[in-house]
Amino acid sequence: MTKPRVRFAPSPTGALHIGGVRTALYNYLFAKQQGGAFILRIEDTDQNRYVPGAEKYIIETLRWVGLIPDEGVDFDGAYGPYRQSDRKEIYQKYARELVTRGRAYYAFDTPEALEVRRAAEENFTYNHLTRGGLTNSLTLPAAEVQHRLDAGEPCVIRLLVEPGQAIRINDLIRGEVVFQSSELDDKVLLKADGMPTYHLANIVDDHLMAITHVIRGEEWLPSTAHHVLLYEGFGWQDTMPQFAHLPLILKPVGNGKLSKRDGAKFGIPVFPLEWKGATPEDSFSGFRDTGFLPEAVINFLALLGWHPGGEQEIFSLNELIAAFSIEHISKGGARFDYEKARWFNQKYIQAADNGVLATHIRPLAEAKGYRVSDAYLAQVAGLMKERVTFLPDFVEVGYYLFESVRVYDAEALHKKWNTGLSPVFEDLTDLVATFEPFNGVALEEAVKNFISAKGLKPGDVLPLLRLALAGTMKGPAIFDMAEALGQDETAERLRRFVAYAGKNAESAVNG
């Protein structure tokens, strides 16, 4: 059995949508499960829509999520070049070959003439019904056609679509799909500037790169009829790849395709990485910058339209590869459930190694001016990972592990504090400042003994001790936090808290 060769072929016309990442993922999973090749091809034939930086963004995205191509732009390979703008002469050769085979023709109609025709005829289409009245090599004498070509007159090459044919494909997801050729237009294959359209370029490239399966979004399903005709026109029917058209990713409300504007509308990322466009309207946040782990994003995307069955939801990349099958991809659209994405991220953060989390936290901490050791960041990770959703939460929600408490929970302070506790906390501060060995387990035992000796209950003191260290009633275990902060900082925070509480407890809520 031939090992599959699949391609992810985005256009560099802006930021890569998260749906594009899912397409790349499904191609990658299929290739890896079958021992095949995953190829990155950049389809940049539409130079008018080319956006500088978009190609780099695509490659950076694939590297971030761990979908590393076996071949492609920036990854080498034996079937290159993998950037379509570098293959212009190849497409011109094959376009002319189609004309020679009688499966395509030259069309000399100017854009202005076609505009006039469109204005005069509602729903005008260049097809078998109209081409006989237009300026092309089907209606002009052969000598005139050659004269126009020799003179360099601008022209396009169009696919010759004959009416009355039933065009059938066996889609691996949707089953048999039938198109009627009488409903198709004569697509432009080669533009007047010598650049191919998507239809010609992707067929030629898929053939020359020995692509065995085309796994792409369902928006390309209608184009497949033209693509089948192209394979037939070249005589490549026997090597035509199998097609699988993926379901749409739907808006969070479930109606309509998820768009880039939905990110701003719903306050959620719909791109893998941050994109800074020319205007604020064209600038978008990304999953990485929001604070997602790439493994969580991959797991989330994999289940947007596919599931192997059973109750398992957490899959490593290797587990996804082992379980993946095109047969389990849904035909219907999948709702973009951002709350589920958050849940996945929480689960992956909780399961992550503290040292690994430290490498993610470091740039976030340094951006805020925090200078701490890797060992301390690993401690922070261990303390906070059960309490955060996104990576920035480690330094934002858990800021008190990096700097002094900014504000104390006024309601908790008012509820728990009374002036009689001042001498108790002064004594507790002295205990903390001198206690040895200063570790969480020993300190917890000593403080609880201290509380008992004072004739108090743990609930009288421990909530206030937490408030002194973190400013909030939420957060890590008190004595684990104290151990991480260290003896001097813990004692200093107690001193500041006692001074603050003595002055502000009564007015904390109403003042």
N, C-alpha and C positions, 0 to 999 in steps of 0.2 A: 504494500500500500504506500502510495506517495505521501510523504510528510507534508502537511499543509503549509502554505505560505500565505499569510494575511498581511494587510496593510492598513495603517491608520493614515489618512490622507487629508489633513486639515488645510484650510486656506488661511494665509496670514493677513486677514482683513480686520483684525482687532483681537481683543482678548478671547482666549479659548473658553467657551461656555462649559459649565460643569457637565452638560450632556455630552459634549465631545470627549470629556475624560471617561465617561461611562462607555462610550463607543470604543475608545482605545483599550479600556479594561477588558471588555468582552472579547475583542480581538486577541489581546494578550493571553487571556485565560485559555481560549480555544487553542491557540498555537502551542502554548507550553504544555497543555495536557496531552496533545498529540505529538509532542516532540518536534514541532515545526518552528517556523521563523516568523517573528513579529517585525514588521518593517515600517519605518516612518518615511512618508513621502510628503513633500510640501507642494501643494497644488496652487501655484502663484501665477497662473496664466492670466488672471484678470488684474492687469497692472494698474488699472484705474482705481481699484479698491484696495490695493496693497497698502498696508500700514507699517511703517518702520517700527521695529521692536517686536512685532507680533510673532515672527518666527522664533526669536530667542525666547519669548514667553512660552511658546508651545514646548520647546525643548526643556526649559527649566521646570515646567509643570510635570512632564513625564519623569524627569529625574527626581522631583520632590516626592511624587507618589510611588516611585519605585518600579515604574513600567519601562524598563530600559530596552530600547529596540535592539534587535540583533543586527539590523542593517538600517541605513537611512542617512538623512541629512545630519551631519555631526557624528555619525556612528560608522561610517565607511560601509563596505560591502561590494559584492561582485556584480551587482546589477545597476550600478549608478550611471550617470548622476541621478540623484533622488530628488532634486529640485526641478520642477517642470520648466522653469524659465531657462534652465541650462540644457533643455532637450528640444529647443525650437525646431532645429533642422530635421530632427527625427519625425516630428508631427507633420511637417510640410511634405516630406517624402511619402508618408502613409496616406495623407489626404489626397495627393495626386494619384496614388495607386488606386484609391477608391473610384476616382473619376475614370481612370483607365478601365477599371472593371465594370463600369456602367452603373455603379451604385451611388455615385455622387455627381454633382455638376457645378460648374462655375455660375455665379450669379453676379451681374454687374449693376443691379439696381442701386441707386444712390440712397443714402439715408433720407434725403429730402423727398425723393420720389416715393419711398415707402411710407413716409409720414403723410403725404398727400393721400395715398391709398387708404391708410388707416382712418384718416379724417372723413373720407368719403364713404367707407364701408364699416359699419359697426362690427366688432369682433373679427376684423380681417386677420386671416392667417395665411402664411406662405405655405401652400400645400398642393396636393394633387388637383385641387379644384381651381387654384389661382395661378399656378406657376406657368401655365400655357399663355397667359396674357402679360407676363413680366419679362424682364430683360435678362436672359440667362442662356447657357449653352444648349438648352433643350429647345429654345425657340429661335436662336440666331443661326445663320449658316456657319458651318465649321470654319470657313476661311475668315469670317469676321471675328469669330471667337479667338482664333489664333492671332489675328491682327491686334485685337485688344490686349491679349496677353503679352505679345511682343512689345507693345507700346507701354506696358507697365500700368495699364488702366486699373484702378482699384477694383477688387472683386473679392467675394467670399466663396468658399466651397460649402455647398449644402448637401445634406444627406437626401438621397432620392428614396422617398417612402412611397411604395406602391400600395394602392388601396385594396381592400378585400381580403386581407390576411388576418388570421387569428394568431397572435403572438403569445406563446405560453411559456411561463417559467414555473418551476417548482421551488417556491420559496421555502427555506428550511424552517421558517417560523410560521408562515401564513398558508402553506400548502400551495396548491395550484392557483396561479393568478393569470387571467387572460386579458389581453389588450387587443383592441381592434385597430389595425393600421389605418383605416379610413379616418380615424379620429386624431391621427398624429400629424404634426407639422413637419416640414422639411427643415430640421435643425441646422443651424450654421455649425460647421465643423472647424473651419479655419477662417479666422477673421481677416479683414483687409490689411491689417498690420502684420500679418504672418504668424500671429499667435493663435494657438488652438483654443477652442472652447473646452469646457469641462468634459463634454461628451466624448470628443475625439481623444483628448489627452489621457483620460483615465482608462479608456479601453486599450489604447496602444500600450500604455505603461503597464497595466495589469497583465497584458499578454507577454510583453518583453521581460517583465519581472517574474513571470511564472506564478502569478497569484492564483491560488486554488479556491479561495473563498472570499467573497466580498460581504463583510458584515458592517452595515451602516444604518443610519437613521431612516425611519419610514418615509421621511419627506422625499427621499430619492427613489421611492418605489415607482412613481409614474415615469421617471426617466429610463427605467430599466427596459421598457419596450424599445426605445431607440438604441439602447446598448446591445440588446439581442440582435437587432438588425445590423448593427455595425460588426458584430462577431460573424454574422452570416455573410456580410458583404466582403469581409477579408478572407473568408473561408476558414475561420478559426473555431467553428462550432465545437469541435472535439476537445478543445482546450478551454472552452468558456468556463469561468469559475461558477461555483454554486453561490446563490444569493441568499442572504438572511437580512431582513429589514426589521430593525429594532423598534419597539414601541416608543411613543413619545414620553418624555418626562413632563408631567402636568403641573400646573400652578398649585401652590399650597391649598387653595380652595377647591382644586380638582377640576376646574373648567378651563380648558385651553392649554396650549403649550407654554411651559415655563420660559419666560423671556428675560433678557438682561434688565429690563425695567422693573421686573418683579422684585429684584433685590432692594431697590430703593423704596418701592411701594410697601413691602412687608418687613423691611429692616433686616434682611437676611443676605448672606453671601450666595451668589449664584455663579461665581467664578472660582477657580482653584486658588489663584493668587491675586493679590491686589493689582489693579490696572490703573495707571494714571494717564488719562486721555488729554486731549487738547483743552477740554472744558470740564467743569464739574459734572455736567450731565453725562459725559463720556468717561467718567472715572468711577471705579467700582472697588468695593472691598472684596477680599477673597477668603477662602477657608483657612489658608495658612496664616494669614494676618489676623484673622479672628481668634486663632489659637487652637486650631484642630491639629491633631496628630495625623500624618498621612495615612497610617494604617486604619484609622477610624473612618476616614473619607472613603478609602477603597472598600471597606466592609459595607458602609452605607450605600455606596453607589452600586455595588454588586447586587444588592437585594432590591434595587429599584427596577423591577421588571423581570427578575429571575429569582428562583428559589428551588433548591433541590428537594424540598419536602422535609417533613419532620419539624422538630421544635428548635433546632440549633439556630442561633442568630449570630453568634460571634465566630468569625472565620478568619484565620490567618491567611495570608496570600497563598501559601502552599496548600492550605485546606481548600481554598476557593478553586485552585487549579485542579485539585483531585476531584472535586465535586461537580465542576462546571459541565453543563451540556446545553447545547443550543435548544434541544427539545423542551427544556424547562423554562425557556424564555416566554413570557406572556405576550399575547397579541395585543392586549389592551394597554392603554397608557398607565403609568405609575405616578401617583401623587407625590410631589416633593414634600415629604414630611420632615420639616426642619427640627421639630422636637425630637424626632427619632434620631436625627443626626447628632443632636446634642447628647442624647442618651448614649449613643455609640462612643462619643468622645469621652464622656465620663468613665465609661467602662474601660476604655483603653488607657486612660490616664491612671485609673486605679490599679490596673494590672501591670503597668510599666515598671521597669527597674528604676530605682531611685537615681542611680548614676546616669542612666539614659535621660531621665527627666531633667537632671541637672544641666545637661548640655543644651536642652531646649530653653531652660529658665535663664541661663547665663546672659544671652544677649538682651533679654527683657530687663533683667536686673541692672545690667550695665547702662542701658538706655536711660534708666532713672538715677544713675549715679551711684548705685550700690556696688561696692567693691568687697566681695566676699570670696572665700575659697570654694573649690569644687566640693570638698567634704561638707561644708556648711550648706551649700545648695542641695546636696543629696539629703541632708537632714530636713531641710525645708520641704523637699519633695515628699519625704516620708510623713511629715506632719500634716501636710495640706492636701495630699492627692485624693483623699476620701471626701474632700469638702469643696472641690472646684469643678467647674465645667470646662473651662478653657485655659490654655497655658498662661495667658496674662493674669489670670486670677491669682496665680501664685504670688505675684508681686503687687497686685492691686487689692484683692481681698485680704491677702496675707501680708500687707505692707508692714505690719507691726513686728514682723520677724526680721525686718531690715532697718527700721528706724523707730524712734520713740512714738508712743501712742499720740495720735493727733487729737482725738476727741474721745471722751468717755460716754458710754450709753447713759444718757441722763435719767431715763426712767428706771433703769436697773439700779443706778446709784441712789436715787431718791428712795427706792423701795427697800434696799438692803442696808444702807449705811445709817448709823446713829453715832452721836458724839462719844458714846461710851466705848466705841470700838477704836478710837484713836490710840490709847495706850496699848491695846492689844496688838494693833498693827505695827506700832513702834517696836514692841518686843519681837514680833514676828520678823520684822526687818533685820533686827540684830541677829536673830537666829539664822536667817538666810545668809547674811553677810559673812558669817563665821563657820557655817556648817561644813563639815568634811566627812566623807568624800562627797563632792557636789555632783550627784547624779540623780536622775528622776526617781528611781525606786527608793533609794535611801531617803531622799528629801521628802517624798510623800509620806513615808512612815513617821519621820520626825515631826512634820507639820501636823499630822493627825494626832499624834501624841500630845503636841503642844496645845491643840484645840481642846482636847479632852481635859488636859491639866488646867485649862482656863475655865472649865465648867461650861463650855460652849458646845454647840452642835456643828458638824461640818457645813451645814447649810447656812450658818451664820458667817462663815469666814471664806470658804472656798469660792463661792460666786464672786466675792469681792477681790479675791486673789486673782481670779481669771480676768476681772475687769481691770485690775492694775497692770497686768501683763499685755492684754490685747485690746482693751478699751471696749470690748463687746462680750456678750454672754455666749457667743458662738466661737468656734475655733477648736484647735487641737487640745489634747489632754493637757491639763495645767502643768503637771510636773515634767512632762516631755518637753513642753514649751520652755519651761525654766531651764532645763538642762541645755537646750539648744542655745538659748540666749546667753547662758553663762552666769556665773555667780555675781560678778560685779554689776552687770546690766540688770539682772533680776532684782537685786537689792536697790539699785538706783530707781527702778521703776516703782518699787514699793514706796520709797521715800516721796517721790513726786506725787504718787497717788494719794498718800495720806495727807500731804499738804493741800492737794486740790480738794479732796473730799471734805476736809475740815472746813474749808471756806465755802464750798459750793453745793453740798448735798441738799440742803434745805431748799435752795432756789434752782436746783438742777432742772426741774420740770417746768416750773412756772416763771422762773426768773429770766 
